[in-house]
Amino acid sequence: MTVYPKPLKLIVEKPSILREFIAGLGEETLYAYDRRVVGVSVNGRRLWDSARLEPGDRVTIYPVITGG
């Protein structure tokens, strides 16, 4: 079963790296991120998993819709 989380808009509260931040949202969100069924942008830009996030950064997680 593939999980497609609802679009989320979050504000970073403590410094972390992007992958840690996503992992903190739960196993389902991390799984969807790893399977590339969700996209993530930080302050409107796509970043690497290792990007450092600072308090106040805006993270948007959204489902990736594909045709087939």
C-alpha positions in Angstrom: 0.0 0.0 0.0 1.4 3.4 -1.0 0.7 6.3 1.3 0.1 9.8 -0.1 0.2 12.3 2.7 -1.9 15.5 2.4 0.0 18.6 1.5 1.6 20.1 4.5 3.1 23.6 5.2 5.3 23.6 8.2 7.7 26.0 10.0 11.0 24.7 11.2 11.3 25.2 15.0 14.8 24.0 15.7 17.9 23.5 13.5 18.2 20.2 11.7 18.9 18.7 8.3 16.1 18.2 5.8 16.1 14.4 6.1 16.0 14.6 9.9 13.1 17.0 9.7 11.1 14.7 7.4 11.9 11.7 9.5 10.5 13.6 12.5 7.1 13.7 10.7 6.6 10.0 10.9 7.5 6.8 9.2 4.9 7.1 6.5 6.1 10.5 5.4 9.7 9.4 5.3 8.7 6.3 3.3 6.7 8.4 0.8 9.7 10.8 0.5 12.2 8.0 -0.1 9.8 6.5 -2.8 9.6 10.0 -4.4 5.8 10.1 -4.2 6.0 13.4 -2.3 8.0 16.5 -3.2 9.6 18.8 -0.6 10.5 22.5 -1.0 12.1 24.8 1.6 11.3 28.5 1.3 10.1 27.7 -2.3 13.2 25.8 -3.4 14.1 22.1 -3.7 17.1 21.2 -1.6 19.3 18.2 -1.0 18.6 15.8 1.9 21.6 17.1 3.7 20.5 20.8 3.5 20.6 22.6 6.9 17.3 24.0 8.0 17.1 26.9 10.4 14.2 28.1 12.7 11.7 30.0 10.6 12.3 28.1 7.4 9.1 27.2 5.6 8.8 23.5 4.5 6.1 22.4 2.0 5.5 18.7 1.5 3.2 17.8 -1.4 2.1 14.7 -3.3 3.7 14.2 -6.7 1.0 13.4 -9.3 2.1 11.4 -12.3 0.4 10.1 -15.3 0.8 6.7 -16.6 
